[in-house]
Amino acid sequence: MNNRYDFVYLFDVIDGNPNGDPDAGNLPRLDPETGQGLVTDVCIKRKIRNYIGLTQEEQPPFEIYIKDKAVLNQQHERAYHALNIDPKAKEDWNEGDNATRITQWMCQNFFDIRAFGAVMTTGVNAGQVRGPVQFTFGRSIDPIISAEHSITRCAVTTEKEAKKQEGGNRTMGRKFTIPYALYRMHGFINANLASQTGFDTNGEDLDLLWSSLANMFDHDRAAARGQMSPQELIVFQHKSPLGNAPAHKLFSRVKIKRFESTVESGPPRSFSDYKVTVDDDGLPQGITVERKI
């Protein structure tokens, strides 16, 4: 990869919970000082992994390393066996360039390792990789208010519960939703780290990443995420691997503001309440910008 990339990703949610906090009863994550909603980078990476695994059918070089019920040491052993190295012999790991070969094999076969990196020193050592693709937390443009809803379940799990329900009792529960929120997240692709992990060596990884950000929510529907949608993907491409301008100065060119007419009518309830502008006048030399969504 010969180009550095910095990008702004906008997505929204309607009547849903984009990223529940398990330490707070699954309430939507928020910044307690500003009231703005938060979505973790891990949440978005999970959706990308799921999309890549689905569309590429878990076939090399697009297998997914971090996935449900994966046994990581077994994945490491595959690298040893493929390279005819004994996973139980520590001296084999340190002999010659075996350590590099094992780590490279993992990068070559697993999309998320060469994109996001991984610590693969769990028992069966496969090294550590620092990934070229990174995300910040997503932060809502406006403060959010979480709505709490009581829900009931008429089915029971035991005969004892069934007897209680003869009198009309029901199992009660809670769920939380945000009426509407637009989130802004920043992303970075480091060309130098990409050359180390092999990201986009095949010429497909980058296109798959953009495709994931554009389509992953369509394959991640749930009761709490029925209406999550990508709205903008604004990509700044640098001519050189080291970059031609600081990322924060490029991000400052992307402005998101409420239309004045909608401010008077109350809190935002759709993406059409906002105006997104990209200042592409006088871009630093070597920088191009593209709106991919």
C-alpha positions as CSV (number, residue, x, y, z in Angstrom):
1,M,0.0,0.0,0.0
2,N,1.4,3.4,-1.1
3,N,-1.2,5.7,0.4
4,R,-2.3,6.7,3.9
5,Y,-6.0,7.1,4.5
6,D,-8.0,9.0,7.1
7,F,-11.8,8.9,7.0
8,V,-14.9,10.1,8.7
9,Y,-17.7,7.6,9.1
10,L,-21.3,8.7,10.0
11,F,-24.0,6.3,11.0
12,D,-27.3,6.6,12.8
13,V,-29.8,4.7,14.8
14,I,-33.6,5.0,15.1
15,D,-35.4,3.5,18.1
16,G,-32.6,1.2,19.0
17,N,-29.5,0.6,21.2
18,P,-26.4,0.8,19.0
19,N,-24.0,-0.3,21.7
20,G,-25.2,-1.4,25.2
21,D,-23.0,-1.1,28.2
22,P,-22.9,-4.4,30.2
23,D,-21.6,-2.5,33.3
24,A,-24.8,-0.3,33.2
25,G,-27.5,-2.9,32.7
26,N,-27.1,-2.6,28.9
27,L,-28.0,1.0,28.8
28,P,-26.7,2.8,25.6
29,R,-23.1,4.0,26.3
30,L,-22.8,7.7,26.9
31,D,-20.4,10.5,28.0
32,P,-21.7,11.5,31.4
33,E,-20.3,15.0,31.1
34,T,-21.9,15.9,27.8
35,G,-24.7,13.4,27.5
36,Q,-23.4,12.4,24.0
37,G,-23.8,8.8,23.0
38,L,-20.8,6.6,22.5
39,V,-20.1,3.5,20.3
40,T,-16.9,1.6,20.8
41,D,-14.4,0.8,18.1
42,V,-14.7,-2.8,19.1
43,C,-18.4,-2.7,18.3
44,I,-17.7,-1.6,14.8
45,K,-14.9,-4.0,14.2
46,R,-17.2,-6.8,15.3
47,K,-19.7,-5.9,12.6
48,I,-16.9,-5.7,10.0
49,R,-15.6,-9.1,11.0
50,N,-19.1,-10.6,10.7
51,Y,-19.7,-9.0,7.3
52,I,-16.3,-10.2,5.9
53,G,-16.9,-13.7,7.3
54,L,-20.4,-13.8,5.8
55,T,-19.5,-12.5,2.3
56,Q,-16.2,-14.4,2.0
57,E,-17.5,-17.6,3.5
58,E,-14.6,-17.8,6.0
59,Q,-12.2,-18.9,3.2
60,P,-8.5,-17.9,3.2
61,P,-7.2,-15.2,2.8
62,F,-10.4,-13.8,4.4
63,E,-10.9,-16.0,7.4
64,I,-11.8,-14.3,10.7
65,Y,-9.6,-14.9,13.7
66,I,-11.8,-13.3,16.5
67,K,-15.2,-14.9,16.1
68,D,-17.8,-16.7,18.2
69,K,-16.6,-19.9,19.8
70,A,-13.2,-19.6,18.1
71,V,-10.4,-21.5,19.9
72,L,-7.4,-19.3,19.3
73,N,-4.6,-21.7,20.1
74,Q,-6.1,-24.2,17.6
75,Q,-5.8,-21.4,15.0
76,H,-2.2,-20.9,15.9
77,E,-1.4,-24.6,15.6
78,R,-2.7,-24.5,12.0
79,A,0.2,-22.2,11.2
80,Y,2.7,-24.5,12.8
81,H,1.4,-27.5,11.0
82,A,1.2,-25.7,7.7
83,L,4.9,-24.8,8.0
84,N,5.9,-28.1,9.5
85,I,7.0,-26.7,12.8
86,D,6.4,-28.4,16.1
87,P,4.0,-26.3,18.2
88,K,5.2,-28.0,21.4
89,A,8.9,-27.3,20.9
90,K,9.8,-23.8,22.1
91,E,13.2,-24.0,20.3
92,D,11.4,-24.4,17.0
93,W,9.6,-21.1,17.5
94,N,12.9,-19.3,18.1
95,E,14.9,-21.2,15.4
96,G,15.9,-19.1,12.4
97,D,13.0,-17.1,11.0
98,N,10.2,-19.5,12.2
99,A,8.6,-16.8,14.4
100,T,8.3,-14.4,11.4
101,R,7.0,-17.2,9.1
102,I,4.3,-18.2,11.6
103,T,3.1,-14.6,12.2
104,Q,3.1,-14.0,8.4
105,W,1.0,-17.1,7.8
106,M,-1.6,-15.9,10.3
107,C,-1.6,-12.5,8.5
108,Q,-2.0,-14.1,5.1
109,N,-4.9,-16.2,6.1
110,F,-6.9,-14.0,8.5
111,F,-8.4,-10.7,7.3
112,D,-8.9,-9.2,10.8
113,I,-5.3,-9.9,11.9
114,R,-3.7,-8.1,8.9
115,A,-6.3,-5.3,9.2
116,F,-6.8,-4.8,13.0
117,G,-3.8,-6.7,14.4
118,A,-3.8,-9.3,17.2
119,V,-1.9,-10.5,20.3
120,M,-1.3,-14.2,19.5
121,T,0.9,-15.2,22.5
122,T,-1.8,-17.3,24.2
123,G,-0.1,-20.6,25.0
124,V,0.8,-21.5,21.4
125,N,2.9,-18.5,20.4
126,A,2.1,-16.9,17.0
127,G,3.5,-13.5,17.8
128,Q,2.0,-10.0,17.9
129,V,0.7,-7.8,15.1
130,R,-0.1,-4.1,15.2
131,G,-2.9,-3.5,12.7
132,P,-2.9,-0.7,10.2
133,V,-6.7,-0.1,10.4
134,Q,-7.9,1.7,13.5
135,F,-11.0,3.5,14.7
136,T,-11.9,6.0,17.3
137,F,-15.0,5.8,19.5
138,G,-18.1,6.9,17.7
139,R,-19.7,10.0,19.4
140,S,-23.2,11.3,18.8
141,I,-23.5,14.8,17.3
142,D,-26.2,15.7,19.9
143,P,-26.8,14.5,23.4
144,I,-29.0,11.4,23.7
145,I,-31.8,10.5,26.0
146,S,-32.3,6.8,26.6
147,A,-35.9,5.6,26.7
148,E,-36.7,2.6,29.1
149,H,-39.5,0.2,28.1
150,S,-41.1,-2.5,30.2
151,I,-41.6,-5.8,28.3
152,T,-43.3,-9.1,29.3
153,R,-42.8,-12.7,28.5
154,C,-45.7,-15.1,28.5
155,A,-43.7,-18.3,28.1
156,V,-42.0,-19.9,31.1
157,T,-38.9,-21.9,31.7
158,T,-40.0,-24.2,34.6
159,E,-43.2,-25.8,35.9
160,K,-43.0,-23.8,39.0
161,E,-43.2,-20.6,37.0
162,A,-46.1,-22.0,35.0
163,K,-48.1,-22.5,38.2
164,K,-47.4,-18.9,39.2
165,Q,-48.7,-17.7,35.8
166,E,-52.1,-19.4,36.3
167,G,-53.0,-16.3,38.3
168,G,-52.0,-14.0,35.4
169,N,-48.3,-13.3,36.4
170,R,-45.9,-12.6,33.6
171,T,-42.1,-12.4,33.5
172,M,-41.1,-8.7,33.4
173,G,-38.1,-7.2,31.7
174,R,-36.6,-4.0,30.5
175,K,-35.1,-2.8,27.2
176,F,-33.6,0.6,26.3
177,T,-33.6,2.6,23.1
178,I,-32.5,5.9,21.7
179,P,-35.2,7.7,19.7
180,Y,-32.6,9.0,17.2
181,A,-28.9,9.7,17.2
182,L,-26.3,10.4,14.5
183,Y,-22.8,9.2,15.4
184,R,-19.5,10.4,14.0
185,M,-16.4,8.1,14.0
186,H,-12.9,8.6,12.7
187,G,-10.7,6.0,11.1
188,F,-7.1,5.6,10.0
189,I,-5.2,3.3,7.7
190,N,-1.4,3.3,8.2
191,A,0.4,2.4,5.0
192,N,3.6,1.4,6.8
193,L,1.9,-1.0,9.1
194,A,-0.1,-2.3,6.1
195,S,3.1,-3.3,4.4
196,Q,4.1,-5.2,7.5
197,T,0.9,-7.2,7.8
198,G,0.2,-7.5,4.1
199,F,-3.1,-5.6,4.3
200,D,-4.3,-5.0,0.7
201,T,-1.4,-6.8,-0.9
202,N,-4.0,-8.8,-2.7
203,G,-5.7,-5.6,-3.9
204,E,-9.1,-6.6,-2.3
205,D,-8.8,-5.8,1.4
206,L,-9.3,-2.1,1.1
207,D,-12.4,-2.5,-1.1
208,L,-13.8,-5.0,1.4
209,L,-13.3,-2.6,4.2
210,W,-15.2,0.2,2.4
211,S,-17.9,-2.3,1.4
212,S,-18.2,-3.5,5.0
213,L,-18.8,0.1,6.3
214,A,-21.4,0.6,3.6
215,N,-23.3,-2.7,4.0
216,M,-22.6,-4.3,7.4
217,F,-25.7,-3.0,9.2
218,D,-28.0,-4.7,6.7
219,H,-26.6,-8.1,8.0
220,D,-26.7,-7.1,11.7
221,R,-30.3,-6.6,12.4
222,A,-31.6,-7.3,15.9
223,A,-34.5,-6.2,18.1
224,A,-32.4,-3.4,19.5
225,R,-30.7,-2.6,16.2
226,G,-33.5,-2.7,13.7
227,Q,-32.7,0.6,12.1
228,M,-29.0,1.3,12.1
229,S,-27.8,2.8,8.8
230,P,-24.5,4.2,7.3
231,Q,-25.0,7.8,6.2
232,E,-21.6,9.1,5.1
233,L,-18.1,7.7,4.5
234,I,-15.7,10.6,3.7
235,V,-12.2,9.4,2.8
236,F,-9.1,11.5,2.6
237,Q,-6.4,9.8,0.6
238,H,-2.7,10.8,1.0
239,K,-0.3,10.6,-1.9
240,S,2.5,9.3,0.2
241,P,2.7,6.4,2.7
242,L,3.7,8.8,5.5
243,G,0.9,11.2,4.7
244,N,0.7,14.8,3.4
245,A,-1.3,16.5,6.2
246,P,-2.3,16.0,9.9
247,A,-5.4,13.9,10.2
248,H,-7.1,16.3,12.7
249,K,-6.8,19.2,10.2
250,L,-8.5,17.1,7.5
251,F,-11.3,16.0,9.9
252,S,-12.0,19.6,10.7
253,R,-13.0,20.1,7.1
254,V,-16.1,17.9,7.7
255,K,-18.8,19.9,9.3
256,I,-22.2,18.6,10.7
257,K,-24.9,21.0,11.7
258,R,-28.6,21.0,12.3
259,F,-30.8,22.8,9.8
260,E,-32.1,25.9,11.7
261,S,-35.7,25.0,10.8
262,T,-35.4,21.6,12.5
263,V,-33.9,23.0,15.6
264,E,-37.1,24.9,16.4
265,S,-39.2,21.8,16.0
266,G,-37.4,19.8,18.7
267,P,-34.7,17.1,19.0
268,P,-33.4,15.5,15.8
269,R,-35.3,12.5,14.5
270,S,-33.7,11.7,11.1
271,F,-30.5,12.2,9.1
272,S,-32.3,14.8,7.0
273,D,-32.3,17.1,10.0
274,Y,-28.6,17.6,9.5
275,K,-26.4,19.2,6.9
276,V,-23.0,17.6,6.2
277,T,-20.4,19.7,4.3
278,V,-16.9,18.9,3.2
279,D,-14.6,21.8,2.6
280,D,-12.5,20.6,-0.3
281,D,-11.2,24.1,-1.3
282,G,-7.5,24.5,-0.9
283,L,-6.8,21.0,0.2
284,P,-3.1,20.4,1.1
285,Q,-0.9,19.2,-1.7
286,G,-1.1,15.4,-2.1
287,I,-4.6,15.1,-0.6
288,T,-7.7,14.0,-2.4
289,V,-11.2,13.5,-0.8
290,E,-14.0,11.2,-1.8
291,R,-17.5,10.6,-0.4
292,K,-18.0,6.9,-0.8
293,I,-21.5,6.7,0.7
